Amino acid sequence: MSVQTTRRGPVTHITLNNPDKRNAFDNTIIEALIDAFQQAGSDDGRVIVLDAAGKHFSAGADLNWMRAMGALDEQENRADALRLATLMDTIDRAGKPVIVRVQGAAYGGALGLICAAD
């Protein structure tokens, strides 16, 4: 599983867990993150921590996914971009503090995750 959610007392941890790919994300991980943040935002926890397994926080978008994006038409590309925007908005509006624990490298879209947090 590439996204794991665990609860430790009042803290909900959302963990990027694909260290073999440096926690790079694609549309599946974006959807999993949206779901995780929506659930964490509505539970009775007090804070959300986004972290990552392995040596690096995230290399940003998976290059194979980005390559496949080049084959999409304008409408599909727009829909994909809106899903990423939805993720950032979901983090921003989580309704409780969101802390990001960053280790190692953080590139590209990973900076968006960091900037959307508190």
WOHU-V26250 format. One record per pair of residues at least 6 apart in sequence whose ideal C-beta (glycine too) atoms are under 8 Angstrom apart, sorted by the first residue. I is the first residue (numbers start at 1). J is the second residue. Records with the same first field share a line. If there is no record, write none. Layout:
# WOHU-V26250
I=J + J
This chain:
# WOHU-V26250
1=17
2=16 + 17 + 18 + 25 + 28 + 29 + 32
3=14 + 15 + 16 + 17 + 29 + 32 + 33 + 36
4=13 + 14 + 15 + 17
5=12 + 13 + 14 + 15 + 36 + 39 + 40
6=12 + 13 + 15
7=13 + 43 + 45
10=45 + 46 + 47
11=45 + 46 + 47 + 48 + 49
12=40 + 43 + 45 + 47 + 48 + 49
13=48 + 49 + 51
14=33 + 36 + 37 + 40 + 48 + 49 + 50 + 51
15=50 + 51 + 52 + 53
16=23 + 25 + 29 + 50 + 51 + 52 + 53 + 57 + 58
17=23 + 52 + 53
18=24 + 29 + 53
19=52 + 53 + 54 + 55 + 56
20=54
21=59 + 62
22=54 + 55 + 56 + 58 + 59 + 105
23=52 + 53 + 54 + 56 + 57 + 58 + 59 + 110
24=58 + 59 + 60 + 61 + 62 + 63 + 65
25=33 + 58 + 60 + 61 + 62 + 65 + 109
26=61 + 62 + 64 + 65
27=65 + 80 + 83
30=83 + 84 + 87
31=83
33=87 + 90 + 113
34=83 + 86 + 87 + 90
37=48 + 87 + 90 + 91 + 94 + 98
38=90
40=48 + 94 + 96
41=48 + 90 + 93 + 94 + 95 + 96
42=95
45=96
46=96 + 97
47=96 + 97 + 98 + 99
48=94 + 96 + 97 + 98 + 99
49=98 + 99 + 100 + 101
50=91 + 98 + 99 + 100 + 101 + 113 + 117
51=57 + 100 + 101
52=58 + 101 + 102 + 103
54=104
55=103 + 104
56=103 + 104 + 105 + 106
57=100 + 101 + 102 + 103 + 104 + 105 + 106 + 110
58=105 + 106 + 107 + 109 + 110 + 113
59=105 + 107 + 108 + 110
60=106 + 107 + 108 + 109 + 110 + 111
61=108 + 109
69=77 + 80
72=80
84=109 + 112
87=113 + 116
88=112 + 113 + 115 + 116
89=116
91=98 + 113 + 116 + 117
92=116
97=118
98=116 + 117 + 118
99=117 + 118
100=113 + 114 + 117
102=114
106=114
